[in-house]
Amino acid sequence: MNRRTFVKHSALAALVAPAMAPRAASSAEADKPVTAPLRVAVVTGGHLFDVPNFHKLFRSFPGIEADIQYMDDFVATPAPVRDQYDVVLFYHMLMHNPPPPPVQAALEHLGATEQGIVAMHHALLAYPQWSVWSEVVGIADRKFGFHYNQTVQVRVANVQHPITRGLKNWEMIDETYTMADAGEGSEILLTVDHPKSMKTIAWARQFKKSRVFCTESGHDNQTWANPNYREVLRRGIQWCARRS
């Protein structure tokens, strides 16, 4: 069986056999405790990363089941199956403007349901001139510079939001971006004051029906191993899925 046939058959099987947990509650029942694990599609492509430690990061989150996959595999899955994920987390850096038609169609479908969206680190840079992705992440002008191994002092800018409530300021090492900050419609959660970094490094927003969490941080295991970063990412996923 070739790869195309395998993907097709696998997708069809998923449609007739409900292997995934039910979607998160409707907006009328938002943010209530749910015992079923969260199903998260973690979409990669276009950038190298530390595979073992990246998998370890997502295995460390209790109550979250992450399916790490390339963009082509995500797109090859029929929309009704993709929609069963509670959250889609993007960790890709594909730079087409706009994306190829199948990818464009899948990404333009985002926000049609209450499925959450997380844009992690270099996903903010993807499709730099495509207005749809700029609207998803909340930054109109996404021209950027990047700087490895920067020590940043992270400040909690919003102590009331569920993603950052109760957290204290902390220090970490990460790759930083120099680019425009999140614009109108974004709730700023974390900031830094560093000459080689954008000021806003984590924010929450709405895209159509979807909650969106964006984080500039998350280049490699220097950041992933930081307990404060892991907690923010875990909470960001939960918030996007409308889970307490």
N, C-alpha and C positions, 0 to 999 in steps of 0.2 A: 504494500500500500504506500503510495507516495505521500509527501507532506500535505499537499493540497487536499487529497482525499481524506487523510487522517483528520485534518482540521475540520473539514465539512462534516464528517461523520461524528466527531466529538461534539461539535456544536449542536447538531440535530439530536444527539442523545441527551444533551443537557436540557433541551427544550421539553422532552417527553418524560424525563426523570428528574423531579425537583430535588437536585442535590444541594442547592444553596439554601441558606437560611432565608426567612421572609424578609422583605424590605423593612426599613425602620418605620415607626409609627407616622401617621399623617400629622400635619401641622397642628390639628386640634389636640393631638396627644403628644406633642413634642416634648422632648427632654424628660421623659419618664424612664425609670430604671427598667432595663430589659435584660433577661438572663442569657438569651441566645448570643453566641459569638458574633461580633461584627465581621462581615466579609468585605475585604478591601482588595481592590485591584491596584497593584503597584506597577505603574507603566514606565518602562525604561527605553533607552535607545538614543544614539547620537553622542554618547559620552561614556568614557571608561569609568569604572568604579570598583571599589574593593568588595568583590562579591561575597566572600565568607562573612565579613563583618556587617555588610548590608543585610544579609539574611539574618544574622544574629540579632541585629537591631530590632527587626520586626518580630522575631520569635520571643523577644523579651517583654512584649506587651501582652499582659493577661487579657483574655476576652477578645482578642483581635486575631483573625485568621487572614494572613496576607498571601495573595497569589501574585508572585513577582513574574512579570511577563514583558516581552518586547511589544512595542507599539503595533507592529504588524500582526502579532497574535491577538492582541486586544481588538483591533479593528476587524479581524477575520471572524470574530465571534458575533453572531446575530444580535441586534440591538435588544431584543427581549431578554436575552441571557445576560448581556452587559448590564442591563438595568437592574438585575437582581443583586448586584453589589451595593452595599450600603454606602461605600465611599470609593471614589477613584482617586488615587494619589499619583501625581505625575512627577517623575524624576528623570525626565528625558530632556534632550537638548537638540531636537531636530529643527533645522534652520530653513526649511523651504518657505517661500513666500508666494502664495499661500501653500498649505500642505497639499500633497497629492489628493485627488478626489475622494478615495475611500476614507482616508484619514480626516479630511475636511468634513465629510458627512458625519463621521462618528463624533468629532469634537463639536460640531454645530448642534448635535443632538443633546449635548450636556445642558442641564438646566430645564429639560423637558419634564423631569421628575424631581422629587426632593432628594435624590441621590447627592451626597456631599462630594465636594471637590477640594483636594489639597494640592497646592503647587509648592514643591520642595526644591530649594536651591536653584540649580541651573534650569529647572523647568520655567522659571521666570523669564529666561532668555530665549526660549523657543519661539520660532516663527516671528522674528523681531519686527516685521512690518505688517503683520496680519492683524487687522483691527479686532477680530473676534477674540483672539487670545489676549490682546491688550485689555479688552473689556473684562475677560475672566479674571485676570490678575490685578486689574485696577491701576495699571500704569500705561499712559498713552505713549510716551516716548521711552522706548526701552533700549536706547543705545547705552553701551556699558563698557567699563573697564574692570579688570579683576586683579586681585592681589592675594597670593598664597600666604598661609601661616601667619595671619595677623592675630594679635592678642587684643580682644575687645572686651570692654566692660559693658555688660548687658543691663539695661535699666527697664524695669517693669513700668510701662507707661499707663497701664489700665489695671488697677488692682481689683476691679469689680467684675471683669469679664470671666466667664467660666474657664477659659483656657489659661488665664494667668492669675486667678484669684489665689491669694495666700502665698504666692512665690516671692522670693527675695531677689535682689539684684545679684548677678554673678559674673565671673570672668571665664572666658573660654577662648580657644584657638580655632580659627576657621578661615576659609577663603572668603574674602569680602568682594562686593561689587560696588563700583561707583556708577550710579545711575539715578534717575529721578525717583523720588519717593512715591509711595502709594498716594493716589489722588482722591478726589471727591467720592464719597460713598464707602470709604474704608474706615474701619475702626482700628486705630493704631494700638498695638498691644505691647511691643518691645521696641526699644530704640537703642542706638549707640551713638557716642560722640567720638568719631575716629576720622582722621583726614583721608583714609583710604576706604571708606565705606559709606554707602547710603545711610541716612539717619534711621529710617524706619526699617526694621528687619523682621517684623512679624505683624500681620494685620488680618482682620476678618472682614468679610463683605458678603454681599448677596449677588448671585448671578441668576437671573430669572427665578426659578423655584429652588435653586440650590444654595446652600450655605457654602462659602469658600474660605479656606484658611491658607494664607501664603506665608512662607518663611524663606528669607534670604539664606539662612544658615543651613548647613548639612552637607558640606563637601566630602568629608572622609571621617575615619574612625576617631580622629582627635575630637571631633564634635559629637559624633554619635555616642561615644562613651561617656559624655558629660551627662550626669543624672538630671540636671535641670533642663537640658535640651531634650532628652528623651521624654521627660514629663510633659513638656510643652507640646511635642509632636503627638504624643499619645492623646492628650486632652484635645488637641486640634482635630484629630481624627474623630474622636467621640462627639465633639461639638458639631462637626459637619454632618454626622450621622443622626443628630438630634437625640443623643443618648446622654443621660446624666453621668 
